[in-house]
């Protein structure tokens, strides 16, 4: 968040779209405080401000937000959207790409999520702010410290528990986020190759019909 604040104070301008990853509760508090007290936007009962929360944002929901962004009756001449979501389907991201390529003047979007899941094409249209590593919650068992049998069991649970492709991808990306966080904590240089493998796995998961089981098993065998 501080990167966003410092950039605005220096330039006085905002990018049309941001992707903020991390502790969503903390980010939302800081973001709304920034908008209200630094940018001068009312976040309570204002036609210039909209906030929505989604578990798995769909293409229909993306189109609905786009329609709202087209409204011209902004009291300040600008409109601000905060989208809090755990995941955005591939179809929804492709829809968002269209209106991020030609943004409506005066509109600014802030996508807030606990995990990194954006397609490379959409990522190229937003200002991404991601911490150096994703914090591993104390309740989580370290994947890096597991033996191979335990790691493959984690993969099996993800594949067996959910049949919906997008939800399975969401869980797979969340697992990759956890693994990357653990690797960063141990040391970037020491785990450079493993981090590269995780990055390649993430990119592969974005392909339609991606073999999630095979991709995750390869990660577990390689880290």
N, C-alpha and C positions, 0 to 999 in steps of 0.2 A: 504493500500500500504506500509506503513512504516514497517509492520511486514515482508513483502517480502524483502524489502531493508535491514533491520537489519539481517535477516536470511542469506542472501547472503553474506553480509560483514563478518559475523561471520564464515561461513563454506566455502564460495567460490564455493558452489554448488547450482544448481537449481533443483527443482523437475521436473518431466517430464510433469506435468499438474497442472494448477491453475484455480480456479474459483473465480473471483473477482466481488463482488456485491456492487452496490452503484451508485453514480453519474458517468455515463459512460464517459462523456466528461472529467471530472477531472481525472478519473482513467487512461484513455488513454494517456493524456498528461504526467502524472507522470510515467506511465509504459514505454512509449517510451523514455522518458528522462533517466529512470533507465537503460534500455537496451543499449542505445547509450553511455551514459557517465559513467556508472558503470560496465556493463558487457562487453562493447566494441563492440556492434553490430550496424552496419549501418542500419538505418531504411528507407533509401532513395535509391531506385534503386539497392538493393542488392538481390542476389539470395538466401541469407541466411535468408531473412525476408519476411513474407507474412502477409497481413491483409485483412480481409473480414468482411462485415457487412450484417446481415440477420435480417429480421423481425421475421420469424418463420422458423428456420433451418430444412430442410428435410433430409431424409435418403440419398437421392441422393447427396446432398451437403456435407454430412458427409463423404460419400465414396470418393467424389472428393478430399476432404482435405486429407484423408488418402493416396490416390494415390500420391499426391504431397509430402507427408512426406516420401515416399519410395524412392524418388530421391536421388542419392548418390553424385551428383556433387555440394556439398557445398564447397565454397571457404575456409570457416573456420572450416569445419568438423562438424558444428552444424547448425541447422535450427530452426527458431522461428516463431510460428504461433499465431496471435492475432485474436480471433473470437469474434466479437461484435454482440450480438444478444439479442432480447427481449424474445425469447423462443426457445426451441429445442424439436421437437416432440419425443414421446416415442420411436418410431422406430429408429430415428436418435441417440438418447441417447444409445440405445442398441448396435448400430453399433459402436459408439465411445467407448463403454465399451470394445469391442473386441480389439481395437488397443491401449487402455490405459492399458489393462491387460498385453500386451507384447509390450511396447513402442519401437519404432525404436531408437537405440542408437544415441544420439546427437540431438534429437528433443525435443522441449519444447513448450507446448501449454498454452495459456492464454485465457480463456473464460471470457468475460467481459459482464455483464448484469445489468440492473437496478433492477432486482428482482431474488429471490431465487426460482428455479424451478427444480433442479436436482433430479433425482431418487436416492433413497438410494444406489443402487448398483453402479451407476456412481460416486456418491459423495465419496464412499469409495476408489476410484482410483485417486482422485485429492486432491490437497491442497486447501481447501476452506477458503477464507478470506471474512467475512461478517461483516459489522458494527454491533454494539450492538443493533441498531434498524434502520429500514428503515425510512428515513426522509419523513415526510408528507409535500407535497407541500402546500403553502399558499392558492392556489386556490381550494384545496380539502375540501369538507365538512366533518367534523368529524363524522365518523360512530358511535363511542362510545357515542356521545352526541345525536344521533338520538333517537326518540321513536321507538317502535317495528314496527309500521306500516311503517314508513319511511325506516327502515332497510330492511324489506321484499320487499319493492318497489325497492330498489337497487338490490336485488337478481333477481327480476322479469325482470328488464331491461337487466341484463347480460344474462339470459336464453332466453329471447325473441328476443334480437337484433342479436345474432349470432347462426347459426345452426351447424357450423363446430365444431366437438368435441374438437379438439386441441386448437382452438382459444377460445372456451368457457372456457376451463381449464386455459388458459393463463390469461384471465380476472379474473377468480376466484382466482388464485394464487396472482395476483396483488392486489385484494381486501383484501386477507388475510395479505399480506405484509403491507398494509395501516393500517389495524386493529391492527396488532402486534406493529407497530410503535407508534400508539396512546396509546396502553396499556403500552408500555415501558416508554413513557413519563410521564404517570400518576404515575407509580411505579410498579416495578417487583414483589415485595412481595405481594402488594395489589391485583395484577391481576395474580398471579401465576396460578390459576386454569383456567382462561380464556386463558392464553398463552398456557397452555397444550392442551386445546380444539382446539386452532388454529393449533397447531402442529399435532394433530391427524387428523384434517380435511385435512391438506396439504398431509399427508401420504396417506389418503383415495383417494384423487384426482388422485393419480398416477395409481390407478387400472384401467385397461381397462374397459370402459363402466361404469365408476363411476357415481352414481346419483348426479350430480353437484348441482342441485336445493335442494335436500334433505340435502346434506352436508352443504351448505351455510346457509340454513334456520336453521339448528341445531346450527350453530355458532351464528347466530343473536339472537336466543332464549336464548343462554347460556352465552354470555359475559355480 
